[in-house]
Amino acid sequence: MHKITAETAAGTVAFEAEKDKKLVLCLEDNGIDILHRCGGNAKCTTCRVEVLAGDPGEIGDAEKAILASKTDLGDHTRLSCQVRLIDDLHVRVIRQASVEGIDPGNRPEA
């Protein structure tokens, strides 16, 4: 199990999650309404998080390509749908359904 600390619009949420689970699912399963409009396919960047501490693992080609197409992202930005837990993480959730007033999108597959 890994400890996840998430900075959200409603405050800080901390919980434990199982190794190798997608971060986007960990967040959603613990009550955080993170956006994931493309269903976890590394195409839309709505599930992005800023990694404040911890190791999110290697970045894959699909994630690298979509992040490179954006100009307003920081160096520690990752797509939560592409991060599988290998370490404790402290993240800032960038986009939430409750803040933007839209449906979060189809639940990504495990």
Secondary structure, DSSP 8 states (H G I E B T S, - for coil): -EEEEEEETTEEEEEEE-TT-BHHHHHHHTT--B--TTSSSSSS-TTEEEEEES------HHHHHHHHT-SS--TTEEETTT-B-SS-EEEEE--BHHHHTS---S----
